[in-house]
Amino acid sequence: MKELRNWDNKTWLSSKAYITSFKSFILKKKKLNNKSRILDIGCGRGKIFASISRKLQLNNKPIGVDLVNHKDVDKLIDFRNEDAFNFFRTNQDKFDLIMIKQTLHFFNINKRKKLIKICKNNLKKNGVIIILSLNTSNNEIPCFKLMKQKLNKGLKRDARMLKSVRKLLVNSKVDKFEFKVSINKNKYVQMLKQKYISCLINLSKSQINKGIKEIKDTYSKDILFKDILICIKYRH
């Protein structure tokens, strides 16, 4: 699959409100202190774990792994421009928290199983794995027709993926993270042009432009919806 570059680039996912809300959500899942070691697989620009680092004044920089080499990664992240398997081949640390946020669906089933097993083996005692994925039912993300078809196809696949993940992570718990989004329609149009979500990556420019017209005709000036993520938490 083509690289997903703009999911956290000047979107609600990079907003101060979102990062603050998500940080609080994470810290309720796993109690951390300044000695904790944390790892973000598919970290993007690393804003969430950098925010946690600032709050807790972590002695060790959070490690962020991502295939896309963003130039504006937060400086509080120890950024590794490589895939997760390459990282773990040389990693010597055990982690209190490993997060895989909206990334696992990029791996095929065999690599998912392998990655989860490796993550479990790299946890400290009482360490936690948190896996997050888009809500698979009644998803509220604003879509044009073709985008919705692509998204729904992906969400059906994700539902199967999450079911298999829970079998691998015995006694894991599931809940949801919700964030109320209010975004200007013109700003959302720019996000669509930048292909901010994976279901848009393989669409052509003409397909995107046609979809943008649908969005402009459908929504008022401000678009309101809930961004909902399913969260699987596993404690070692």
N, CA and C of each residue as an Amber inpcrd file, in Angstrom:
protein
   708
   0.8380000  -1.1980000   0.0000000   0.0000000   0.0000000   0.0000000
   0.8700000   1.2430000   0.0000000   0.3790000   2.2870000  -0.6710000
   1.0840000   3.5600000  -0.6740000   1.1530000   4.1120000   0.7460000
   2.1370000   4.9810000   0.9650000   2.3340000   5.5290000   2.2980000
   1.2110000   6.4900000   2.6790000   0.8020000   6.4170000   3.9320000
  -0.1920000   7.3310000   4.4860000   0.5650000   8.4390000   5.2160000
   0.5930000   9.6460000   4.6240000   1.4610000  10.6990000   5.1210000
   0.7440000  11.7860000   5.9280000  -0.5480000  11.9510000   5.7300000
  -1.1960000  13.1550000   6.2430000  -2.2690000  12.9240000   7.2990000
  -2.2890000  11.7200000   7.9060000  -3.3550000  11.4520000   8.8720000
  -3.2630000  12.3460000  10.1010000  -2.0500000  12.7450000  10.4790000
  -1.9010000  13.6050000  11.6640000  -1.2720000  14.9460000  11.3110000
  -1.4310000  15.3610000  10.0620000  -0.8330000  16.6050000   9.5880000
  -1.8840000  17.7000000   9.5250000  -1.9600000  18.5080000  10.5790000
  -2.9020000  19.6290000  10.6420000  -4.3440000  19.1610000  10.4760000
  -4.6790000  18.0780000  11.1590000  -6.0560000  17.5770000  11.2170000
  -6.5020000  17.6470000  12.6790000  -7.7490000  17.2270000  12.9540000
  -8.1690000  17.1930000  14.3570000  -7.3020000  16.2390000  15.1780000
  -6.6760000  15.2680000  14.4880000  -5.8160000  14.3030000  15.1750000
  -4.5200000  14.9360000  15.6800000  -4.1940000  16.1040000  15.1620000
  -3.0020000  16.8090000  15.6400000  -3.3570000  18.0220000  16.4860000
  -4.6450000  18.1990000  16.7560000  -5.0750000  19.3560000  17.5440000
  -4.7300000  19.1670000  19.0150000  -4.5580000  20.2750000  19.7100000
  -4.2420000  20.2290000  21.1350000  -5.3500000  19.5220000  21.9100000
  -6.6060000  19.7970000  21.5370000  -7.7470000  19.1920000  22.2320000
  -7.7440000  17.6740000  22.0770000  -7.4720000  17.1920000  20.8640000
  -7.4570000  15.7430000  20.6150000  -6.3160000  15.0900000  21.3870000
  -5.1260000  15.6730000  21.2960000  -3.9590000  15.0900000  21.9580000
  -4.1580000  15.0520000  23.4680000  -4.7240000  16.1190000  24.0290000
  -4.9800000  16.1610000  25.4740000  -5.9810000  15.0900000  25.8810000
  -7.0550000  14.9640000  25.1020000  -8.0820000  13.9740000  25.3990000
  -7.5330000  12.5580000  25.2710000  -6.7610000  12.3210000  24.2320000
  -6.2260000  10.9770000  24.0090000  -5.1710000  10.6260000  25.0530000
  -4.3650000  11.6040000  25.4180000  -3.3590000  11.3880000  26.4590000
  -4.0300000  10.9460000  27.7690000  -5.1110000  11.6130000  28.1350000
  -5.8390000  11.2470000  29.3570000  -6.3870000   9.8310000  29.2580000
  -6.8790000   9.4780000  28.0930000  -7.4040000   8.1360000  27.8480000
  -6.3100000   7.0830000  28.0530000  -5.1410000   7.3290000  27.4830000
  -4.0310000   6.3880000  27.5910000  -3.5600000   6.2380000  29.0350000
  -3.4490000   7.3380000  29.7370000  -2.9350000   7.2940000  31.1030000
  -3.9070000   6.6350000  32.0720000  -5.1550000   6.4960000  31.6680000
  -6.1120000   5.7260000  32.4650000  -5.9640000   4.2340000  32.1930000
  -5.4090000   3.9140000  31.0360000  -5.2100000   2.5150000  30.6690000
  -3.9590000   1.9110000  31.3130000  -2.9630000   2.7520000  31.5110000
  -1.7190000   2.2690000  32.0830000  -1.0950000   3.3580000  32.9360000
  -0.9040000   3.0710000  34.2160000  -0.2580000   4.0250000  35.1060000
   1.2260000   4.0720000  34.7850000   1.7080000   5.2650000  34.4520000
   3.1070000   5.4530000  34.0860000   3.7580000   6.4400000  35.0440000
   5.1010000   6.4070000  35.0930000   5.8510000   7.3990000  35.8570000
   7.0590000   7.8330000  35.0420000   7.9070000   8.6480000  35.6340000
   9.0180000   9.2200000  34.8540000  10.0590000   8.1810000  34.4490000
   9.9870000   6.9890000  35.0200000  10.9260000   5.9310000  34.6540000
  10.3690000   4.9830000  33.5830000   9.1430000   5.1880000  33.1780000
   8.4930000   4.2860000  32.2280000   9.1240000   4.3630000  30.8430000
   9.1100000   3.2180000  30.1750000   9.5400000   3.1480000  28.7740000
   8.3180000   2.8540000  27.9090000   8.1110000   3.6830000  26.8760000
   6.9160000   3.5270000  26.0400000   7.3020000   3.5300000  24.5700000
   6.5330000   2.7840000  23.7820000   6.8100000   2.5890000  22.3530000
   5.5300000   2.7920000  21.5540000   5.6260000   3.5730000  20.4900000
   4.4970000   3.8360000  19.5980000   4.8370000   3.2950000  18.2170000
   4.1270000   2.2570000  17.7950000   4.3370000   1.6480000  16.4730000
   3.3700000   2.2900000  15.4840000   3.9320000   2.9570000  14.4610000
   3.1250000   3.7360000  13.5320000   2.8340000   5.1060000  14.1240000
   3.8950000   5.7660000  14.5810000   3.7490000   6.9530000  15.4340000
   3.4120000   8.2290000  14.6940000   3.5350000   8.2470000  13.3430000
   3.3450000   9.5020000  12.6380000   4.3680000  10.5240000  13.0990000
   3.8820000  11.6810000  13.5310000   4.7710000  12.7420000  14.0040000
   5.0380000  12.6680000  15.5030000   4.4770000  11.6710000  16.1640000
   4.8140000  11.3930000  17.5580000   4.2400000  12.3540000  18.5700000
   3.1790000  13.0790000  18.2180000   2.6640000  14.1380000  19.0990000
   2.0480000  13.5920000  20.3910000   1.4020000  12.4430000  20.3170000
   0.7060000  11.9180000  21.4960000   1.6960000  11.4820000  22.5700000
   2.6700000  10.6590000  22.2010000   3.6300000  10.1920000  23.2020000
   4.5660000  11.3130000  23.6480000   4.8150000  12.2860000  22.7930000
   5.5940000  13.4460000  23.2080000   4.8450000  14.2270000  24.2830000
   3.5330000  14.3150000  24.1400000   2.7090000  14.9970000  25.1400000
   2.7490000  14.2570000  26.4740000   2.7160000  12.9220000  26.4170000
   2.8480000  12.1180000  27.6390000   4.2150000  12.3390000  28.2770000
   5.2480000  12.4030000  27.4300000   6.6050000  12.6160000  27.9330000
   6.7170000  13.9590000  28.6530000   6.1170000  14.9820000  28.0970000
   6.1550000  16.3020000  28.7340000   5.4380000  16.2760000  30.0780000
   4.2900000  15.6290000  30.1090000   3.5020000  15.5930000  31.3450000
   4.2340000  14.8520000  32.4560000   4.8420000  13.7170000  32.1140000
   5.4890000  12.8680000  33.1200000   6.9780000  13.1380000  33.2810000
   7.5190000  13.9820000  32.3830000   8.9660000  14.2550000  32.3840000
   9.7590000  12.9480000  32.3500000   9.4750000  12.1570000  31.3360000
  10.0920000  10.8390000  31.2040000  11.6120000  10.9340000  31.1150000
  12.2730000  10.0480000  31.8360000  13.7330000   9.9800000  31.7760000
  14.2060000   9.4520000  30.4250000  13.4210000   8.5370000  29.8600000
  13.7540000   7.9380000  28.5680000  12.7730000   8.4290000  27.5200000
  13.2920000   8.9470000  26.4190000  12.4160000   9.4110000  25.3520000
  11.5010000   8.2750000  24.8850000  10.2220000   8.5580000  24.6400000
   9.3720000   7.5550000  23.9920000   9.9680000   7.2050000  22.6300000
   9.8930000   5.9500000  22.2700000  10.3760000   5.5370000  20.9480000
   9.1850000   5.4950000  19.9920000   9.3510000   6.1080000  18.8400000
   8.3280000   6.0770000  17.8040000   8.8720000   5.4360000  16.5460000
   8.1480000   4.4510000  16.0240000   8.5690000   3.7370000  14.8150000
   7.5790000   4.0280000  13.6950000   8.0860000   4.4460000  12.5390000
   7.1980000   4.7200000  11.4100000   7.9840000   4.6250000  10.1110000
   7.3240000   4.0770000   9.0830000   7.9770000   3.9430000   7.7790000
   8.1170000   5.2800000   7.0670000   7.2240000   6.2360000   7.3850000
   7.2820000   7.5510000   6.7500000   8.2080000   8.4500000   7.5550000
   9.2050000   9.0100000   6.8890000  10.2020000   9.8400000   7.5660000
   9.7480000  11.3000000   7.5620000   8.8260000  11.6360000   8.4810000
   8.3400000  13.0060000   8.5720000   9.4660000  13.9260000   9.0460000
   9.5200000  15.1260000   8.4830000  10.5570000  16.0790000   8.8580000
  10.1970000  16.8510000  10.1200000   8.9240000  16.7880000  10.5160000
   8.4790000  17.5690000  11.6680000   8.0560000  16.6850000  12.8430000
   8.7470000  15.5650000  13.0330000   8.4980000  14.7050000  14.1850000
   8.8330000  15.4740000  15.4590000   8.0190000  15.2990000  16.4900000
   8.2640000  15.9820000  17.7550000   9.6480000  15.6120000  18.2920000
  10.3890000  16.6020000  18.7730000  11.7700000  16.3900000  19.2150000
  11.8770000  15.5780000  20.4980000  10.7650000  15.4010000  21.2000000
  10.7960000  14.5830000  22.4130000  10.6540000  13.0920000  22.1140000
  10.5050000  12.7490000  20.8400000  10.3940000  11.3450000  20.4320000
  11.7320000  10.8420000  19.8940000  12.1070000   9.6520000  20.2970000
  13.2500000   8.9510000  19.7060000  12.7120000   8.2360000  18.4760000
  12.7730000   8.9210000  17.3440000  12.1070000   8.4520000  16.1310000
  12.9750000   7.4650000  15.3610000  12.3720000   6.3510000  14.9720000
  13.0610000   5.3330000  14.1790000  12.3340000   5.1590000  12.8480000
  12.9930000   5.5450000  11.7710000  12.4030000   5.4300000  10.4350000
  12.6850000   4.0300000   9.8760000  11.8780000   3.0860000  10.3400000
  12.0370000   1.6930000   9.9300000  10.7450000   0.9480000  10.2470000
  10.6470000  -0.2920000   9.7690000   9.4490000  -1.0460000  10.1410000
   9.6480000  -1.6750000  11.5210000   8.5500000  -2.0910000  12.1120000
   8.5770000  -2.5830000  13.4950000   9.4540000  -3.8160000  13.6460000
   9.4610000  -4.6770000  12.6450000  10.2480000  -5.9060000  12.7520000
  11.7450000  -5.5940000  12.7740000  12.1720000  -4.6420000  11.9430000
  13.5770000  -4.2360000  11.9700000  13.9390000  -3.6380000  13.3250000
  13.0320000  -2.8480000  13.8820000  13.2880000  -2.2430000  15.1840000
  13.4980000  -3.3110000  16.2450000  12.6110000  -4.2830000  16.2880000
  12.6930000  -5.2940000  17.3410000  13.8910000  -6.2210000  17.1860000
  14.4450000  -6.3220000  15.9860000  15.6240000  -7.1820000  15.8020000
  16.8180000  -6.6990000  16.6170000  16.8960000  -5.3930000  16.8350000
  18.0370000  -4.8400000  17.5680000  17.6520000  -4.2620000  18.9310000
  16.3680000  -4.2110000  19.2160000  15.9240000  -3.6210000  20.4730000
  16.3430000  -4.4710000  21.6750000  16.8320000  -3.8020000  22.7010000
  17.2650000  -4.4860000  23.9260000  16.3640000  -4.1630000  25.1240000
  15.3870000  -3.2860000  24.9300000  14.5630000  -2.8070000  26.0380000
  13.2610000  -3.5790000  26.1810000  12.7170000  -3.5440000  27.3970000
  11.3540000  -3.9960000  27.6520000  10.5160000  -2.7450000  27.9250000
   9.2440000  -2.8020000  27.5690000   8.4150000  -1.6020000  27.6230000
   7.2580000  -1.7480000  28.6110000   6.9220000  -0.6210000  29.2240000
   5.7470000  -0.5610000  30.0890000   4.4760000  -0.4170000  29.2570000
   4.6030000   0.2090000  28.1040000   3.4490000   0.4500000  27.2340000
   3.8790000   0.3960000  25.7870000   3.1540000  -0.3950000  24.9980000
   3.3230000  -0.4220000  23.5400000   1.9770000  -0.0840000  22.9180000
   1.9560000   0.9380000  22.0820000   0.7130000   1.3380000  21.4210000
   0.8170000   1.1140000  19.9210000  -0.2600000   0.5450000  19.3650000
  -0.3850000   0.3840000  17.9150000  -1.7090000   1.0500000  17.5330000
  -1.6470000   2.2900000  17.0940000  -2.8530000   3.0890000  16.8520000
  -3.1280000   3.2220000  15.3560000  -4.2390000   2.6350000  14.9290000
  -4.7070000   2.7290000  13.5410000  -3.6020000   2.3580000  12.5430000
  -2.9060000   1.2960000  12.8790000  -1.7600000   0.8490000  12.0800000
  -1.8180000  -0.6340000  11.7500000  -2.4130000  -1.4300000  12.6230000
  -2.3410000  -2.8890000  12.4950000  -2.9490000  -3.3890000  11.1840000
  -3.9210000  -2.6680000  10.6390000  -4.5740000  -3.1290000   9.4140000
  -3.6590000  -3.0650000   8.1880000  -2.5130000  -2.3840000   8.3150000
  -1.5650000  -2.3380000   7.2060000  -0.7490000  -3.6330000   7.0940000
  -0.8000000  -4.4900000   8.1200000  -0.0670000  -5.7560000   8.1190000
  -0.9810000  -6.8920000   7.6610000  -0.4290000  -7.8540000   6.9240000
  -1.2320000  -9.0330000   6.5890000  -1.3710000  -9.9130000   7.8310000
  -2.2120000 -10.9190000   7.7480000  -2.5720000 -11.6940000   8.9290000
  -1.3640000 -12.3650000   9.5870000  -0.4440000 -12.8730000   8.7760000
   0.7310000 -13.5390000   9.3420000   1.6580000 -12.5510000  10.0560000
   1.8320000 -11.3830000   9.4500000   2.6880000 -10.3710000  10.0750000
   2.0210000  -9.7780000  11.3150000   0.6900000  -9.6940000  11.3200000
  -0.0110000  -9.2220000  12.5190000   0.2460000 -10.1620000  13.6890000
   0.0970000 -11.4440000  13.4360000   0.3280000 -12.4360000  14.4860000
   1.7630000 -12.3560000  15.0020000   2.6900000 -12.2320000  14.0680000
   4.1070000 -12.1560000  14.4380000   4.3830000 -10.9020000  15.2600000
   3.8050000  -9.7610000  14.8260000   4.0430000  -8.5010000  15.5250000
   3.4820000  -8.5380000  16.9430000   2.2800000  -9.0700000  17.0930000
   1.6770000  -9.1380000  18.4230000   2.4950000 -10.0380000  19.3500000
   2.9560000 -11.1410000  18.8310000   3.7860000 -12.0450000  19.6330000
   5.0720000 -11.3430000  20.0780000   5.6980000 -10.6120000  19.1450000
   6.9300000  -9.8970000  19.4820000   6.6570000  -8.8190000  20.5260000
   5.5540000  -8.1060000  20.3620000   5.2060000  -7.0660000  21.3340000
   5.0120000  -7.6630000  22.7300000   4.3180000  -8.7840000  22.8090000
   4.1150000  -9.4450000  24.1080000   5.4570000  -9.8120000  24.7450000
   6.3850000 -10.2780000  23.9140000   7.6970000 -10.6840000  24.4250000
   8.5720000  -9.5020000  24.8410000   8.1740000  -8.2980000  24.4280000
   8.9610000  -7.1060000  24.7510000   8.2880000  -6.2230000  25.7920000
   7.3530000  -6.8030000  26.5410000   6.7060000  -6.0890000  27.6380000
   7.3820000  -6.4030000  28.9630000   7.4490000  -5.4060000  29.8340000
   7.8300000  -5.6510000  31.2160000   6.6860000  -6.3660000  31.9280000
   6.9490000  -6.8620000  33.1230000   5.8800000  -7.4130000  33.9350000
   4.8370000  -6.3320000  34.1870000   3.5780000  -6.6830000  33.9690000
   2.4430000  -5.7540000  34.0640000   2.4460000  -4.6960000  32.9730000
   3.3070000  -4.8700000  31.9700000   3.2790000  -3.9760000  30.8140000
   1.9940000  -4.1490000  30.0240000   1.6680000  -3.1470000  29.2370000
   0.3840000  -3.1130000  28.5400000   0.5820000  -2.8700000  27.0400000
  -0.1860000  -3.6070000  26.2510000  -0.3100000  -3.3400000  24.8130000
  -1.6690000  -2.6990000  24.5880000  -1.6970000  -1.5870000  23.8620000
  -2.9520000  -0.9520000  23.4880000  -3.0340000  -0.9110000  21.9670000
  -4.0810000  -1.5080000  21.4230000  -4.3050000  -1.5280000  19.9840000
  -5.5920000  -0.7610000  19.6980000  -5.4990000   0.2020000  18.7980000
  -6.6620000   1.0330000  18.4820000  -6.9590000   0.9840000  16.9920000
  -8.2580000   0.9400000  16.6920000  -8.6970000   0.8780000  15.3020000
 -10.0220000   1.6150000  15.1670000 -10.3190000   2.0900000  13.9670000
 -11.5790000   2.7930000  13.7510000 -12.7700000   1.9500000  14.1750000
 -13.7500000   2.6040000  14.7570000 -14.9970000   1.9280000  15.1110000
 -15.5660000   1.2400000  13.8770000 -15.8810000  -0.0280000  13.9910000
 -16.2560000  -0.8100000  12.8070000 -17.7530000  -0.8020000  12.4980000
 -18.5710000  -0.2350000  13.3780000 -20.0150000  -0.1630000  13.1080000
 -20.5170000   1.2510000  13.3550000 -21.4320000   1.6910000  12.5180000
 -22.0170000   3.0350000  12.6300000 -20.9370000   4.1110000  12.6800000
 -19.9390000   3.9670000  11.8220000 -18.8520000   4.9300000  11.8030000
 -19.3440000   6.2740000  11.2620000 -18.9390000   7.3700000  11.9280000
 -19.4760000   8.6860000  11.6020000 -18.5560000   9.5480000  10.7390000
 -17.4220000   9.0190000  10.2960000 -16.5000000   9.8300000   9.4950000
 -17.2110000  10.3420000   8.2430000 -17.1630000  11.6480000   7.9710000
 -17.8410000  12.2140000   6.7880000 -17.2590000  11.6440000   5.5020000
 -18.1260000  11.1130000   4.6570000 -17.6770000  10.4240000   3.4440000
 -18.5000000  10.8320000   2.2280000 -17.8620000  10.8030000   1.0720000
 -18.6070000  10.7990000  -0.1780000 -18.8580000   9.3420000  -0.5660000
 -19.6640000   9.1090000  -1.5890000 -20.1720000   7.7640000  -1.8630000
 -19.0630000   6.7310000  -2.0500000 -18.0980000   7.0010000  -2.9250000
 -17.0400000   6.0280000  -3.1940000 -16.1630000   5.8370000  -1.9580000
 -15.8990000   6.9100000  -1.2590000 -15.1090000   6.8420000  -0.0260000
 -15.7990000   5.9460000   0.9980000 -17.1150000   6.0810000   1.1200000
 -17.8830000   5.2800000   2.0640000 -17.8030000   3.8030000   1.7050000
 -17.8750000   3.5020000   0.4050000 -17.7790000   2.1090000  -0.0350000
 -16.4220000   1.5220000   0.3420000 -15.3710000   2.2870000   0.0800000
 -14.0200000   1.8320000   0.4190000 -13.8510000   1.6870000   1.9300000
 -14.3710000   2.6650000   2.6780000 -14.2510000   2.6310000   4.1330000
 -14.9840000   1.4250000   4.7110000 -16.2050000   1.1950000   4.2710000
 -16.9970000   0.0740000   4.8030000 -16.3330000  -1.2680000   4.5070000
 -15.7500000  -1.3810000   3.3220000 -15.0260000  -2.6120000   2.9820000
 -13.8710000  -2.8160000   3.9490000 -13.1420000  -1.7250000   4.2410000
 -12.0320000  -1.8070000   5.1680000 -12.4820000  -2.1090000   6.5910000
 -13.6260000  -1.5410000   6.9910000 -14.1170000  -1.7510000   8.3550000
 -14.5740000  -3.1980000   8.5700000 -15.1090000  -3.8140000   7.5370000
 -15.4710000  -5.2290000   7.6500000 -14.2240000  -6.0800000   7.8510000
 -13.1810000  -5.7380000   7.1160000 -11.8910000  -6.4290000   7.2890000
 -11.3390000  -6.1820000   8.6930000 -11.4590000  -4.9360000   9.1570000
 -10.9480000  -4.5970000  10.4900000 -11.6930000  -5.3400000  11.5930000
 -12.9990000  -5.5320000  11.4060000 -13.7800000  -6.2640000  12.4110000
 -13.2580000  -7.6920000  12.5560000 -12.9380000  -8.3140000  11.4230000
 -12.3580000  -9.6690000  11.4650000 -10.9760000  -9.6320000  12.1100000
 -10.2050000  -8.6030000  11.7800000  -8.8670000  -8.4590000  12.3380000
  -8.9160000  -8.3430000  13.8590000  -9.8010000  -7.4980000  14.3730000
  -9.8890000  -7.2880000  15.8100000 -10.3540000  -8.5450000  16.5350000
 -11.2130000  -9.2950000  15.8980000 -11.6550000 -10.5610000  16.4820000
 -10.4800000 -11.5210000  16.6230000  -9.6360000 -11.5820000  15.6010000
  -8.4780000 -12.4760000  15.6530000  -7.4420000 -11.9690000  16.6560000
  -7.3210000 -10.6560000  16.7990000  -6.3860000 -10.0780000  17.7640000
  -6.7730000 -10.4730000  19.1740000  -8.0440000 -10.4420000  19.4760000
  -8.4980000 -10.7890000  20.8230000  -8.2190000 -12.2540000  21.1540000
  -8.2180000 -13.1020000  20.1330000  -7.8700000 -14.5080000  20.3680000
  -6.3990000 -14.6490000  20.7150000  -5.5770000 -13.7700000  20.1520000
  -4.1410000 -13.8030000  20.4320000  -3.8170000 -13.1780000  21.7890000
  -4.6170000 -12.1900000  22.1690000  -4.3830000 -11.4910000  23.4310000
  -5.4460000 -11.9340000  24.4350000  -5.2050000 -13.0860000  25.0170000
  -6.1780000 -13.7000000  25.9290000  -6.3960000 -12.7880000  27.1420000
  -7.6690000 -12.6640000  27.5320000  -8.0860000 -11.8290000  28.6720000
  -7.9170000 -10.3300000  28.4220000  -7.8130000  -9.9570000  27.1520000
  -7.7690000  -8.5280000  26.8340000  -9.1500000  -7.9070000  27.0570000
  -9.1650000  -6.5930000  27.2370000 -10.4030000  -5.8670000  27.4640000
 -10.6420000  -4.8730000  26.3260000 -11.9050000  -4.5900000  26.0520000
 -12.2630000  -3.7180000  24.9380000 -13.1330000  -2.5680000  25.4240000
 -12.7960000  -1.3700000  25.0100000 -13.7020000  -0.2390000  25.1740000
 -13.4720000   0.7250000  24.0210000 -13.9480000   1.9670000  24.1380000
 -13.8720000   2.9000000  23.0240000 -13.3850000   4.2740000  23.4770000
 -12.6590000   4.9070000  22.5720000 -12.2730000   6.3070000  22.7420000
 -13.1380000   7.1370000  21.8070000 -13.7360000   8.1900000  22.3390000
 -14.5960000   9.0600000  21.5330000 -14.1130000  10.4970000  21.6130000
 -14.0930000  11.1560000  20.4590000 -13.7190000  12.5650000  20.4040000
 -14.7000000  13.2950000  19.4990000 -15.3030000  14.3480000  20.0240000
 -16.2610000  15.1320000  19.2440000 -15.5100000  16.1020000  18.3430000
 -15.7230000  15.9430000  17.0520000 -15.0240000  16.7540000  16.0570000
 -15.9580000  17.8370000  15.5160000 -15.4410000  19.0450000  15.4490000
 -16.1050000  20.1490000  14.7540000 -15.0750000  20.7340000  13.8030000
 -15.3240000  20.6040000  12.5040000 -14.3330000  21.0290000  11.5250000
 -14.9950000  21.8090000  10.4040000 -14.3430000  22.8760000   9.9880000
 -14.8280000  23.6760000   8.8740000 -14.8090000  22.8420000   7.5930000
 -15.8670000  22.9760000   6.8010000 -15.9870000  22.1610000   5.5850000
 -14.8070000  22.3790000   4.6380000 -14.3490000  23.6110000   4.4930000
 -13.2160000  23.8790000   3.6010000 -11.9430000  23.2020000   4.0980000
 -11.7710000  23.1780000   5.4250000 -10.6150000  22.4830000   5.9910000
 -10.7070000  20.9830000   5.7160000 -11.9000000  20.4310000   5.8430000
 -12.0700000  18.9980000   5.5950000 -11.8060000  18.6680000   4.1280000
 -12.1980000  19.5600000   3.2450000 -11.9210000  19.3760000   1.8150000
 -10.4120000  19.2780000   1.5770000  -9.6450000  20.1300000   2.2680000
  -8.1920000  20.0760000   2.1330000  -7.6430000  18.7410000   2.6280000
  -8.2320000  18.2130000   3.6990000  -7.8110000  16.9130000   4.2070000
  -8.0880000  15.8090000   3.1910000  -9.2240000  15.9030000   2.5260000
  -9.5550000  14.9200000   1.4900000  -8.5470000  14.9870000   0.3470000
  -8.1670000  16.1960000  -0.0430000  -7.1820000  16.3570000  -1.1050000
  -5.8410000  15.7410000  -0.7130000  -5.5190000  15.8130000   0.5750000
  -4.2530000  15.2650000   1.0730000  -4.3500000  13.7660000   1.3740000
  -5.5430000  13.1810000   1.1600000  -5.7630000  11.7520000   1.3850000
  -5.3580000  11.3580000   2.8000000  -6.0530000  11.9430000   3.7700000
  -5.6810000  11.8040000   5.1770000  -6.0070000  10.4420000   5.7680000
  -6.7970000   9.6340000   5.0810000  -7.2320000   8.3450000   5.6140000
  -6.9640000   7.2620000   4.5690000  -6.6870000   6.0530000   5.0150000
  -6.1850000   5.0130000   4.1120000  -7.1500000   4.6360000   3.0000000
  -8.4570000   4.7960000   3.2200000  -9.4220000   4.4290000   2.1700000
  -9.3580000   5.3700000   0.9690000  -8.6250000   6.4800000   1.0890000
  -8.4980000   7.4380000  -0.0200000  -7.2130000   7.2460000  -0.8170000
  -6.2760000   6.4930000  -0.2720000  -4.9270000   6.4690000  -0.8370000
  -4.8990000   6.0940000  -2.3150000  -5.6770000   5.1060000  -2.7020000
  -5.6130000   4.6130000  -4.0790000  -6.6390000   5.2510000  -5.0130000
  -7.3400000   6.2790000  -4.5470000  -8.2890000   6.9800000  -5.4110000
  -7.5490000   7.9730000  -6.3000000  -8.0590000   8.1440000  -7.5130000
  -7.4440000   9.0830000  -8.4510000  -7.8440000  10.5100000  -8.1100000
  -7.1550000  11.4550000  -8.7200000  -7.4530000  12.8700000  -8.4910000
  -8.8790000  13.1980000  -8.9250000  -9.3110000  12.6310000 -10.0360000
 -10.6710000  12.9000000 -10.5150000 -11.7110000  12.3060000  -9.5760000
 -11.4380000  11.1330000  -9.0160000 -12.3610000  10.5260000  -8.0410000
 -12.4450000  11.3680000  -6.7650000 -11.3090000  11.8740000  -6.3320000
 -11.2850000  12.7460000  -5.1570000 -12.0730000  14.0280000  -5.4280000
 -11.8410000  14.6340000  -6.5790000 -12.5220000  15.8870000  -6.9100000
 -14.0340000  15.6980000  -7.0170000 -14.4590000  14.5880000  -7.5800000
 -15.8860000  14.2930000  -7.6500000 -16.4530000  14.1300000  -6.2430000
 -15.6990000  13.4480000  -5.3890000 -16.1350000  13.2610000  -4.0150000
 -16.2140000  14.5660000  -3.2490000 -15.2590000  15.4450000  -3.5000000
 -15.2680000  16.7490000  -2.8330000 -16.5270000  17.5260000  -3.1850000
 -16.9520000  17.4430000  -4.4400000 -18.1930000  18.1150000  -4.8430000
 -19.3760000  17.5600000  -4.0470000 -19.3930000  16.2420000  -3.8450000
 -20.4610000  15.6250000  -3.0430000 -20.4430000  16.1670000  -1.6100000
 -19.2590000  16.2610000  -1.0430000 -19.1270000  16.7710000   0.3280000
 -19.6220000  18.2150000   0.4030000 -19.2300000  19.0290000  -0.5560000
 -19.6430000  20.4330000  -0.5610000 -21.1560000  20.5680000  -0.6770000
 -21.7680000  19.6730000  -1.4370000 -23.2210000  19.7220000  -1.6260000
 -23.9880000  19.1470000  -0.4380000 -23.3290000  18.2950000   0.3390000
 -24.0140000  17.5530000   1.4080000 -23.9450000  18.2620000   2.7530000
 -22.7780000  18.8340000   3.0700000 -22.5510000  19.3420000   4.4170000
 -22.6220000  20.8650000   4.4730000 -23.0080000  21.3640000   5.6350000
 -23.0400000  22.7990000   5.8610000 -21.6330000  23.3020000   6.1730000
 -21.4930000  24.5480000   6.5810000 -20.1890000  25.1760000   6.7870000
 -19.3280000  24.4030000   7.7740000 -19.9130000  23.9740000   8.8830000
 -19.1790000  23.2150000   9.8880000 -19.6820000  21.7810000   9.9490000
 -18.7590000  20.8520000   9.9460000 -19.0900000  19.4270000   9.9780000
 -18.8880000  18.9170000  11.4010000 -19.9080000  18.2760000  11.9440000
 -19.8610000  17.7650000  13.3140000 -20.0190000  16.2500000  13.2970000
 -19.1740000  15.5530000  14.0280000 -19.2910000  14.0970000  14.1230000
 -18.4160000  13.5980000  15.2670000 -18.5640000  12.3150000  15.6140000
 -17.7180000  11.6810000  16.6150000 -16.6890000  10.7950000  15.9350000
 -15.4330000  11.0140000  16.2870000 -14.3550000  10.1210000  15.8610000
 -14.2170000   9.0710000  16.9590000 -14.5640000   7.8280000  16.6340000
 -14.6190000   6.7620000  17.6350000 -13.6190000   5.6570000  17.2830000
 -12.8200000   5.2790000  18.2630000 -11.8540000   4.1970000  18.0910000
 -12.1720000   3.0460000  19.0340000 -12.0560000   1.8400000  18.5220000
 -12.1140000   0.6540000  19.3710000 -10.7290000   0.4550000  19.9880000
 -10.7040000   0.1960000  21.2730000  -9.4340000   0.0160000  21.9910000
  -9.3780000  -1.3700000  22.6150000  -8.3560000  -2.1300000  22.2500000
  -8.0690000  -3.4170000  22.8890000  -6.8790000  -3.2330000  23.8160000
  -7.0740000  -3.5880000  25.0770000  -5.9980000  -3.4600000  26.0720000
  -5.6190000  -4.8340000  26.5900000  -4.3460000  -5.1330000  26.5290000
  -3.8030000  -6.4000000  27.0390000  -2.7390000  -6.1010000  28.0740000
  -2.8630000  -6.7380000  29.2450000  -1.8550000  -6.6020000  30.2930000
  -1.0410000  -7.9070000  30.3930000   0.2710000  -7.7620000  30.3980000
   1.1780000  -8.9070000  30.4090000   1.1410000  -9.6190000  31.7800000
